[in-house]
Amino acid sequence: MPIYEYECKACGHRLEKLQKISADPLTDCPVCERDTLSRLISAAGFRLAGGGWYETDFKTGSKKNLAADSAKEATTSSNSEKSHGSSKKSDGAAA
């Protein structure tokens, strides 16, 4: 069952309600008791946990962990740029 968000147009009170998809939207505000409650549109919240198709399925051999490999390359390249940059500064200071 999805969680719907509501906001009262009269008093601004916001609430969340666990409802069936087929259930009628709420209309009465629990705070000011007016029928100015409206359903908000919001992003769905979900979390991908554990090993899933995006990480382990349909990949073979060295392609199994592409995200980790690209992170290692980025770290290595940024470290090498820093070391080259510091050596250039020391060379310039000596001249």
Chimera marker file (.cmm) of the C-alpha trace (Angstrom):
<marker_set name="trace">
<marker id="1" x="0.000" y="0.000" z="0.000" r="1" g="1" b="0" radius="0.5"/>
<marker id="2" x="1.362" y="3.442" z="-0.874" r="1" g="1" b="0" radius="0.5"/>
<marker id="3" x="1.837" y="6.313" z="1.538" r="1" g="1" b="0" radius="0.5"/>
<marker id="4" x="0.069" y="9.474" z="0.379" r="1" g="1" b="0" radius="0.5"/>
<marker id="5" x="0.943" y="12.991" z="1.477" r="1" g="1" b="0" radius="0.5"/>
<marker id="6" x="-1.781" y="15.550" z="2.130" r="1" g="1" b="0" radius="0.5"/>
<marker id="7" x="-1.788" y="19.276" z="2.831" r="1" g="1" b="0" radius="0.5"/>
<marker id="8" x="-4.611" y="21.425" z="4.176" r="1" g="1" b="0" radius="0.5"/>
<marker id="9" x="-5.173" y="24.502" z="2.014" r="1" g="1" b="0" radius="0.5"/>
<marker id="10" x="-6.749" y="26.353" z="4.967" r="1" g="1" b="0" radius="0.5"/>
<marker id="11" x="-4.240" y="25.858" z="7.807" r="1" g="1" b="0" radius="0.5"/>
<marker id="12" x="-1.186" y="24.390" z="5.984" r="1" g="1" b="0" radius="0.5"/>
<marker id="13" x="-1.092" y="21.198" z="8.082" r="1" g="1" b="0" radius="0.5"/>
<marker id="14" x="0.689" y="18.316" z="6.338" r="1" g="1" b="0" radius="0.5"/>
<marker id="15" x="0.238" y="14.613" z="6.998" r="1" g="1" b="0" radius="0.5"/>
<marker id="16" x="1.002" y="11.203" z="5.534" r="1" g="1" b="0" radius="0.5"/>
<marker id="17" x="-1.542" y="8.392" z="5.296" r="1" g="1" b="0" radius="0.5"/>
<marker id="18" x="-1.090" y="4.737" z="4.371" r="1" g="1" b="0" radius="0.5"/>
<marker id="19" x="-3.983" y="3.946" z="2.019" r="1" g="1" b="0" radius="0.5"/>
<marker id="20" x="-5.006" y="1.479" z="-0.633" r="1" g="1" b="0" radius="0.5"/>
<marker id="21" x="-4.714" y="2.722" z="-4.203" r="1" g="1" b="0" radius="0.5"/>
<marker id="22" x="-8.448" y="2.228" z="-4.627" r="1" g="1" b="0" radius="0.5"/>
<marker id="23" x="-9.298" y="4.262" z="-1.477" r="1" g="1" b="0" radius="0.5"/>
<marker id="24" x="-10.917" y="7.688" z="-1.865" r="1" g="1" b="0" radius="0.5"/>
<marker id="25" x="-8.615" y="10.640" z="-1.082" r="1" g="1" b="0" radius="0.5"/>
<marker id="26" x="-8.990" y="12.258" z="2.337" r="1" g="1" b="0" radius="0.5"/>
<marker id="27" x="-10.751" y="15.627" z="2.365" r="1" g="1" b="0" radius="0.5"/>
<marker id="28" x="-11.178" y="16.610" z="6.047" r="1" g="1" b="0" radius="0.5"/>
<marker id="29" x="-8.220" y="18.161" z="7.879" r="1" g="1" b="0" radius="0.5"/>
<marker id="30" x="-7.648" y="16.581" z="11.326" r="1" g="1" b="0" radius="0.5"/>
<marker id="31" x="-6.409" y="19.914" z="12.747" r="1" g="1" b="0" radius="0.5"/>
<marker id="32" x="-8.856" y="22.591" z="11.544" r="1" g="1" b="0" radius="0.5"/>
<marker id="33" x="-11.622" y="20.134" z="10.540" r="1" g="1" b="0" radius="0.5"/>
<marker id="34" x="-12.331" y="21.881" z="7.209" r="1" g="1" b="0" radius="0.5"/>
<marker id="35" x="-12.679" y="19.902" z="4.006" r="1" g="1" b="0" radius="0.5"/>
<marker id="36" x="-9.723" y="21.610" z="2.291" r="1" g="1" b="0" radius="0.5"/>
<marker id="37" x="-7.275" y="18.689" z="2.403" r="1" g="1" b="0" radius="0.5"/>
<marker id="38" x="-5.632" y="17.883" z="-0.927" r="1" g="1" b="0" radius="0.5"/>
<marker id="39" x="-3.293" y="15.097" z="-1.978" r="1" g="1" b="0" radius="0.5"/>
<marker id="40" x="0.244" y="16.160" z="-2.872" r="1" g="1" b="0" radius="0.5"/>
<marker id="41" x="2.338" y="14.733" z="-5.673" r="1" g="1" b="0" radius="0.5"/>
<marker id="42" x="5.700" y="13.549" z="-4.439" r="1" g="1" b="0" radius="0.5"/>
<marker id="43" x="8.513" y="11.252" z="-5.464" r="1" g="1" b="0" radius="0.5"/>
<marker id="44" x="8.233" y="7.611" z="-4.545" r="1" g="1" b="0" radius="0.5"/>
<marker id="45" x="10.611" y="6.508" z="-1.832" r="1" g="1" b="0" radius="0.5"/>
<marker id="46" x="12.391" y="3.197" z="-2.215" r="1" g="1" b="0" radius="0.5"/>
<marker id="47" x="15.790" y="1.749" z="-1.495" r="1" g="1" b="0" radius="0.5"/>
<marker id="48" x="17.790" y="-0.798" z="-3.436" r="1" g="1" b="0" radius="0.5"/>
<marker id="49" x="19.552" y="-3.032" z="-0.934" r="1" g="1" b="0" radius="0.5"/>
<marker id="50" x="21.797" y="-6.026" z="-1.340" r="1" g="1" b="0" radius="0.5"/>
<marker id="51" x="23.097" y="-7.570" z="-4.524" r="1" g="1" b="0" radius="0.5"/>
<marker id="52" x="20.763" y="-6.932" z="-7.391" r="1" g="1" b="0" radius="0.5"/>
<marker id="53" x="20.628" y="-7.238" z="-11.170" r="1" g="1" b="0" radius="0.5"/>
<marker id="54" x="22.218" y="-3.816" z="-11.551" r="1" g="1" b="0" radius="0.5"/>
<marker id="55" x="25.400" y="-5.019" z="-9.866" r="1" g="1" b="0" radius="0.5"/>
<marker id="56" x="25.713" y="-8.765" z="-10.325" r="1" g="1" b="0" radius="0.5"/>
<marker id="57" x="23.477" y="-10.163" z="-13.059" r="1" g="1" b="0" radius="0.5"/>
<marker id="58" x="24.353" y="-10.281" z="-16.738" r="1" g="1" b="0" radius="0.5"/>
<marker id="59" x="27.987" y="-9.347" z="-16.094" r="1" g="1" b="0" radius="0.5"/>
<marker id="60" x="30.891" y="-11.734" z="-16.501" r="1" g="1" b="0" radius="0.5"/>
<marker id="61" x="34.544" y="-11.767" z="-15.567" r="1" g="1" b="0" radius="0.5"/>
<marker id="62" x="36.189" y="-8.390" z="-15.030" r="1" g="1" b="0" radius="0.5"/>
<marker id="63" x="32.972" y="-6.508" z="-15.851" r="1" g="1" b="0" radius="0.5"/>
<marker id="64" x="31.331" y="-7.610" z="-12.556" r="1" g="1" b="0" radius="0.5"/>
<marker id="65" x="32.135" y="-4.459" z="-10.583" r="1" g="1" b="0" radius="0.5"/>
<marker id="66" x="32.305" y="-1.555" z="-13.021" r="1" g="1" b="0" radius="0.5"/>
<marker id="67" x="31.231" y="1.067" z="-10.456" r="1" g="1" b="0" radius="0.5"/>
<marker id="68" x="34.072" y="0.201" z="-8.074" r="1" g="1" b="0" radius="0.5"/>
<marker id="69" x="36.611" y="0.135" z="-10.914" r="1" g="1" b="0" radius="0.5"/>
<marker id="70" x="35.643" y="3.606" z="-12.135" r="1" g="1" b="0" radius="0.5"/>
<marker id="71" x="35.869" y="4.947" z="-8.573" r="1" g="1" b="0" radius="0.5"/>
<marker id="72" x="39.398" y="3.533" z="-8.243" r="1" g="1" b="0" radius="0.5"/>
<marker id="73" x="40.423" y="5.124" z="-11.554" r="1" g="1" b="0" radius="0.5"/>
<marker id="74" x="39.047" y="8.506" z="-10.490" r="1" g="1" b="0" radius="0.5"/>
<marker id="75" x="40.935" y="8.354" z="-7.191" r="1" g="1" b="0" radius="0.5"/>
<marker id="76" x="44.157" y="7.290" z="-8.901" r="1" g="1" b="0" radius="0.5"/>
<marker id="77" x="43.962" y="10.007" z="-11.556" r="1" g="1" b="0" radius="0.5"/>
<marker id="78" x="43.217" y="12.762" z="-9.020" r="1" g="1" b="0" radius="0.5"/>
<marker id="79" x="46.137" y="11.643" z="-6.842" r="1" g="1" b="0" radius="0.5"/>
<marker id="80" x="48.526" y="11.626" z="-9.814" r="1" g="1" b="0" radius="0.5"/>
<marker id="81" x="47.362" y="15.119" z="-10.852" r="1" g="1" b="0" radius="0.5"/>
<marker id="82" x="48.051" y="16.403" z="-7.343" r="1" g="1" b="0" radius="0.5"/>
<marker id="83" x="51.545" y="14.941" z="-7.317" r="1" g="1" b="0" radius="0.5"/>
<marker id="84" x="52.329" y="16.403" z="-10.764" r="1" g="1" b="0" radius="0.5"/>
<marker id="85" x="50.979" y="19.787" z="-9.721" r="1" g="1" b="0" radius="0.5"/>
<marker id="86" x="53.128" y="19.951" z="-6.586" r="1" g="1" b="0" radius="0.5"/>
<marker id="87" x="56.289" y="18.999" z="-8.495" r="1" g="1" b="0" radius="0.5"/>
<marker id="88" x="55.637" y="21.751" z="-11.041" r="1" g="1" b="0" radius="0.5"/>
<marker id="89" x="55.327" y="24.301" z="-8.251" r="1" g="1" b="0" radius="0.5"/>
<marker id="90" x="58.625" y="23.244" z="-6.693" r="1" g="1" b="0" radius="0.5"/>
<marker id="91" x="60.352" y="23.355" z="-10.110" r="1" g="1" b="0" radius="0.5"/>
<marker id="92" x="59.034" y="26.865" z="-10.720" r="1" g="1" b="0" radius="0.5"/>
<marker id="93" x="60.220" y="28.063" z="-7.320" r="1" g="1" b="0" radius="0.5"/>
<marker id="94" x="63.774" y="26.878" z="-7.983" r="1" g="1" b="0" radius="0.5"/>
<marker id="95" x="64.023" y="28.746" z="-11.305" r="1" g="1" b="0" radius="0.5"/>
<link id1="1" id2="2" r="1" g="1" b="0" radius="0.2"/>
<link id1="2" id2="3" r="1" g="1" b="0" radius="0.2"/>
<link id1="3" id2="4" r="1" g="1" b="0" radius="0.2"/>
<link id1="4" id2="5" r="1" g="1" b="0" radius="0.2"/>
<link id1="5" id2="6" r="1" g="1" b="0" radius="0.2"/>
<link id1="6" id2="7" r="1" g="1" b="0" radius="0.2"/>
<link id1="7" id2="8" r="1" g="1" b="0" radius="0.2"/>
<link id1="8" id2="9" r="1" g="1" b="0" radius="0.2"/>
<link id1="9" id2="10" r="1" g="1" b="0" radius="0.2"/>
<link id1="10" id2="11" r="1" g="1" b="0" radius="0.2"/>
<link id1="11" id2="12" r="1" g="1" b="0" radius="0.2"/>
<link id1="12" id2="13" r="1" g="1" b="0" radius="0.2"/>
<link id1="13" id2="14" r="1" g="1" b="0" radius="0.2"/>
<link id1="14" id2="15" r="1" g="1" b="0" radius="0.2"/>
<link id1="15" id2="16" r="1" g="1" b="0" radius="0.2"/>
<link id1="16" id2="17" r="1" g="1" b="0" radius="0.2"/>
<link id1="17" id2="18" r="1" g="1" b="0" radius="0.2"/>
<link id1="18" id2="19" r="1" g="1" b="0" radius="0.2"/>
<link id1="19" id2="20" r="1" g="1" b="0" radius="0.2"/>
<link id1="20" id2="21" r="1" g="1" b="0" radius="0.2"/>
<link id1="21" id2="22" r="1" g="1" b="0" radius="0.2"/>
<link id1="22" id2="23" r="1" g="1" b="0" radius="0.2"/>
<link id1="23" id2="24" r="1" g="1" b="0" radius="0.2"/>
<link id1="24" id2="25" r="1" g="1" b="0" radius="0.2"/>
<link id1="25" id2="26" r="1" g="1" b="0" radius="0.2"/>
<link id1="26" id2="27" r="1" g="1" b="0" radius="0.2"/>
<link id1="27" id2="28" r="1" g="1" b="0" radius="0.2"/>
<link id1="28" id2="29" r="1" g="1" b="0" radius="0.2"/>
<link id1="29" id2="30" r="1" g="1" b="0" radius="0.2"/>
<link id1="30" id2="31" r="1" g="1" b="0" radius="0.2"/>
<link id1="31" id2="32" r="1" g="1" b="0" radius="0.2"/>
<link id1="32" id2="33" r="1" g="1" b="0" radius="0.2"/>
<link id1="33" id2="34" r="1" g="1" b="0" radius="0.2"/>
<link id1="34" id2="35" r="1" g="1" b="0" radius="0.2"/>
<link id1="35" id2="36" r="1" g="1" b="0" radius="0.2"/>
<link id1="36" id2="37" r="1" g="1" b="0" radius="0.2"/>
<link id1="37" id2="38" r="1" g="1" b="0" radius="0.2"/>
<link id1="38" id2="39" r="1" g="1" b="0" radius="0.2"/>
<link id1="39" id2="40" r="1" g="1" b="0" radius="0.2"/>
<link id1="40" id2="41" r="1" g="1" b="0" radius="0.2"/>
<link id1="41" id2="42" r="1" g="1" b="0" radius="0.2"/>
<link id1="42" id2="43" r="1" g="1" b="0" radius="0.2"/>
<link id1="43" id2="44" r="1" g="1" b="0" radius="0.2"/>
<link id1="44" id2="45" r="1" g="1" b="0" radius="0.2"/>
<link id1="45" id2="46" r="1" g="1" b="0" radius="0.2"/>
<link id1="46" id2="47" r="1" g="1" b="0" radius="0.2"/>
<link id1="47" id2="48" r="1" g="1" b="0" radius="0.2"/>
<link id1="48" id2="49" r="1" g="1" b="0" radius="0.2"/>
<link id1="49" id2="50" r="1" g="1" b="0" radius="0.2"/>
<link id1="50" id2="51" r="1" g="1" b="0" radius="0.2"/>
<link id1="51" id2="52" r="1" g="1" b="0" radius="0.2"/>
<link id1="52" id2="53" r="1" g="1" b="0" radius="0.2"/>
<link id1="53" id2="54" r="1" g="1" b="0" radius="0.2"/>
<link id1="54" id2="55" r="1" g="1" b="0" radius="0.2"/>
<link id1="55" id2="56" r="1" g="1" b="0" radius="0.2"/>
<link id1="56" id2="57" r="1" g="1" b="0" radius="0.2"/>
<link id1="57" id2="58" r="1" g="1" b="0" radius="0.2"/>
<link id1="58" id2="59" r="1" g="1" b="0" radius="0.2"/>
<link id1="59" id2="60" r="1" g="1" b="0" radius="0.2"/>
<link id1="60" id2="61" r="1" g="1" b="0" radius="0.2"/>
<link id1="61" id2="62" r="1" g="1" b="0" radius="0.2"/>
<link id1="62" id2="63" r="1" g="1" b="0" radius="0.2"/>
<link id1="63" id2="64" r="1" g="1" b="0" radius="0.2"/>
<link id1="64" id2="65" r="1" g="1" b="0" radius="0.2"/>
<link id1="65" id2="66" r="1" g="1" b="0" radius="0.2"/>
<link id1="66" id2="67" r="1" g="1" b="0" radius="0.2"/>
<link id1="67" id2="68" r="1" g="1" b="0" radius="0.2"/>
<link id1="68" id2="69" r="1" g="1" b="0" radius="0.2"/>
<link id1="69" id2="70" r="1" g="1" b="0" radius="0.2"/>
<link id1="70" id2="71" r="1" g="1" b="0" radius="0.2"/>
<link id1="71" id2="72" r="1" g="1" b="0" radius="0.2"/>
<link id1="72" id2="73" r="1" g="1" b="0" radius="0.2"/>
<link id1="73" id2="74" r="1" g="1" b="0" radius="0.2"/>
<link id1="74" id2="75" r="1" g="1" b="0" radius="0.2"/>
<link id1="75" id2="76" r="1" g="1" b="0" radius="0.2"/>
<link id1="76" id2="77" r="1" g="1" b="0" radius="0.2"/>
<link id1="77" id2="78" r="1" g="1" b="0" radius="0.2"/>
<link id1="78" id2="79" r="1" g="1" b="0" radius="0.2"/>
<link id1="79" id2="80" r="1" g="1" b="0" radius="0.2"/>
<link id1="80" id2="81" r="1" g="1" b="0" radius="0.2"/>
<link id1="81" id2="82" r="1" g="1" b="0" radius="0.2"/>
<link id1="82" id2="83" r="1" g="1" b="0" radius="0.2"/>
<link id1="83" id2="84" r="1" g="1" b="0" radius="0.2"/>
<link id1="84" id2="85" r="1" g="1" b="0" radius="0.2"/>
<link id1="85" id2="86" r="1" g="1" b="0" radius="0.2"/>
<link id1="86" id2="87" r="1" g="1" b="0" radius="0.2"/>
<link id1="87" id2="88" r="1" g="1" b="0" radius="0.2"/>
<link id1="88" id2="89" r="1" g="1" b="0" radius="0.2"/>
<link id1="89" id2="90" r="1" g="1" b="0" radius="0.2"/>
<link id1="90" id2="91" r="1" g="1" b="0" radius="0.2"/>
<link id1="91" id2="92" r="1" g="1" b="0" radius="0.2"/>
<link id1="92" id2="93" r="1" g="1" b="0" radius="0.2"/>
<link id1="93" id2="94" r="1" g="1" b="0" radius="0.2"/>
<link id1="94" id2="95" r="1" g="1" b="0" radius="0.2"/>
</marker_set>
